[in-house]
Amino acid sequence: MRIRRWRRVPARPAQARALASAVGTTIEWYDYFIYSTAAALVFGPQFFSSLPPSWGTLASFATLGVGFVARPVGGILWGHFGDRVGRKAMLVASLLLMGVATVGVGLLPTYGQIGIAAPLLLVVLRLLQGLSAGGEWGGAALMAVEHAPAGQRGRYGSYAQIGVPAGLILAQVVFALVGLVGEEQFAAWGWRLPFLFSIVLVGVGLFIRLRVEESPVFRALRHDRARLPMVDVFRERPREVVTASLSFVANNAIGYVFLAYLLSYGTSVLGVDRTTMLVVVIVGSVSWLVSIMLSAQWSDLVGRRPVYLYGSVLLVVWPVPFFLLVDTRSTALMIVAVVVLTVALGATYGPQSALFAEMFEPRYRYSGASFSYAAGAVLGGGFAPLVATALQTSTGTSLAVSGYMVLTALVSLGAVLAVRETWRPQGT
């Protein structure tokens, strides 16, 4: 009898490339989110020690918002070359830039060591992070969607989307582990370790991205590449740019209230210990990741717009109950609050890669998708933690923050209602 030797069945090439996109975006967003976590926990006393504590927190969140200003510029820059040179080259370049900026923050002297130069250099490095993030998402999303089999663009596109909560989870876990060194050591040098750890992650990300093949859709555009893709986008798809950008406002604003402001609010206003708040954020991030994947696959069955509408309505009605539950200081109730919120965030983020890709022609798709994503991020999340902090400080109530969240959700709900369905059954 001939014995058949067991042989491992290799992963399907398209799925392997989509998974590579997820790994790369996880690393990129880890770099981005350790900054927001540090802004909530330590940047005030480290780089704005000449200010009162509350003003130091505001200044820290202001530097967080500065990075968003550079994102539309990054979207145009990376988008232009992504449509002209290729998706793969831009993904490698954006990862390198993010890594350099992140490690730079970990090595940066504090205000007590070099004075005003410290916060100024912090702003410069944050701008470089924003420039990188402006083009990262578009390239990763397109590499996933453009490798997808017919009828599975939502599912494959979600691999790029899960990099956000996965990067957030990784960032929070690393900060939680570093926090074990003790409060004094954490403030003195421990907070730098997550930034320096980025060297290892960027090396892994580069290894993966250099091995991924170029998008087949881009390769097919050999003789039909836009000379000035961003100009073509504004000329041919202005409506799509506006609706796509505004549809992302609420997701980004409320997302940053969850991932950046909530940590600061819980520790400094409610007096909940840092470890408990990190656990709450991590649980919410896991819920967000699962919701992204399920909602993306759902959009392959019923369309992008219905899934978006479900999430957008939930984002309108949940902010008030969200803070009422958080203000109880009960760990269980805070977890309920963030789980429901992140289900809504997942429904308005999971189908996004497929939706934005389908809105724009392949020859200027990188530019259109990246700019719309970056513009929505600026309008929504750029200064959300700063606005939330200012509202709570000036009014003394978290319900003011809830009102801000509802307002952004109404803006996006209106945009989603104006979005034209891009989905076709079985990818037709």
Order of alpha helices (4+ residues) and beta strands (2+ residues): alpha-alpha-alpha-alpha-alpha-alpha-alpha-alpha-alpha-alpha-alpha-alpha-alpha-alpha-alpha-alpha-alpha-alpha-alpha-alpha-alpha-alpha-alpha-alpha
